[in-house]
Amino acid sequence: MGRIYEKILLGLAILGGLLLVFLVVVIGGEAILRLFNIGLIRGSVQFSEYAIFSLAMLAAPWLLYHDGHLRVTVVLDNMGPRVRARALLLTDFIGLAACAVTLRYAVDVLIGSFRSGQLIFNDVVVSEWLLQWQVPLALALLAVEFIRRIYLALGKPVERTALTGARDNA
């Protein structure tokens, strides 16, 4: 099960990376076309906006798994190992609660959007739910990651960093 979970996270991170490549190519292509007054790529701004959002959503679980997310370490650096472990455990519980509440809302929004067939009219017409599917997926995986971290941390809180399979950047 652990390897499947890791492969799912990696697959989503790779998809996020491909979206970043897409952004570079489309924005670079658009700039070159404008420079030579050749024309525009229809929908490039619209799809770049969608790609930036999707990239953040799809890469978030992988980043959390590898402790690659941003956090302020000024307070953590000045804590002893036990207090620090408890503080990290508390933040994992808070993260889990936030993901659970937001996931419930995101699923409702996705289902409502799918049922209503809502469209977004811009340069290119897109079904709204096609832009929302990654939010519940990312939140569910983030919740799983927080549960995994809590489970591992409760075994030996002081050695949480070794137990998570990731390097703690704090």
Beta strands, then each sheet from edge to edge (+ up, - down):
strand 1: 119-120
strand 2: 126-127
sheet 1: 1+ 2-
end
